Amino acid sequence: MSYDMRERTFEQSLTHRRGCNRRGAPPGEARARLSSTFSKELLFREFEQACEQSGACRMLQQQGNSITKVRCIRECVSPSCYQEIYLPDQLEEGEIDVRLNSFKGCFMQRSGRPRK
């Protein structure tokens, strides 16, 4: 599947969930929100992939310890969000990560702010 096709499919699924007019197009403000949400989701994925390929996290992948690798990637993506969401109660092997959406939300919120 091409990149453009994946982008359209993702946008269509978001549009379906958020409500559209009869022609399938979201209202102007909603369209801008979809575009912003999609951009931030792509940014999150880019950070995640870059962290996965970073030296420290890549070595963990080779060792086969998946939970340590996930922790490494999350901390690399956003150290402040990791500390806020995961540090008080570490993610454990076999645990379903119900905090991932909160982590993504934290990342997206902080990535939208201008850096000082």
N, C-alpha and C positions, 0 to 999 in steps of 0.2 A: 504494500500500500504506500503510495507516494506521500510526501510530507504534506502537500496541499490537501490531499484527500483526508488524511488524519486530522488536519486542522479543521476542515469543514465538518467532519463527523463529530469532533469534540464540541465545536460551536453549536451544531445542531442539537446535540444532547443537552447542552446547557440551555439553549433556547427553549426546548421542549419542557424542561423543568421549571423555567421561570415565567412562562406565559408569553404568548405571542398574539399578534393580531390575526385576522382571518387568512391573510396571505402567508403566514408563517414567519413574518418578520417581527422582531420585537420592537416596541416603541423606541423612539430615539434615545431616551435616557437609558433604557434597559440595554440597548445595543452597545452603548458606550461602556456600560458596566460589564457586559459580556466580553468585550474586547479587552478591558482592563484585567478582568479575572483570568482570561485566557493567557494574556501576556505574563501575568504573575505566576501562573501555573507553569508556563514554559521556563520562566526564570528559575523557579524552584527545581525543575527537572535538570536544567543546565548546571546549577550548583551541585545537585546530587551526583550527577555524572562526573563532574570535575573532582569532587571529593572522593568518589569511588576510585578514580584513577590516580589520586594523590599517593605519594610514597607510603605513608603510614597505613592508610586504609587498604591499599593494594596488597601490602605484605600480610595483613590479616586475612584477606581473601585467599591467599595462597596457603595459609595455615589451616583453613577450613572452619574456623570458629565464626559462625554466621552472626550470632548475637553481638559479639564484640565488633564485628565489621559494621553492623547496623548502627551501633552506638557511635562508632568512629565517624561514620558518614553524617549522622545527625548533628554531632557536635561540630564537625567541620562546616556544615551548611550554615548553622547559626549558633555560635557558642552561647549567646545570651538566652535564646529561646530554649536551647538544650538544658541550660542550668535551671531555667524557670519551670520547665515541664517534666523533664526526665530525671534530673539530679536528685530531687527528694525521694523518688521511688524508682530505682533503676529498672529498665526493661530486662526481663528474664527470658532465658531460653524457653521456647514453646509458648510464650505469652502472646496473645493476640494484641497487637498494638492499637488500642482504642484511642490513644492520644495523638496519633499521627495527624488527624485533621486539625487538632488544636495547635500542633507544632507548625503545620503548613500555614494556618491562619496567623500565627505569631510572626512567622517568616515574612509572609506577604504584607502584613501591616508594617513591619519594620523596614522592609525593602522599599516601601512606598514613601518613606520619610526621607527628606534630604539629609545627607550625612554631614556631620560637623567636622 
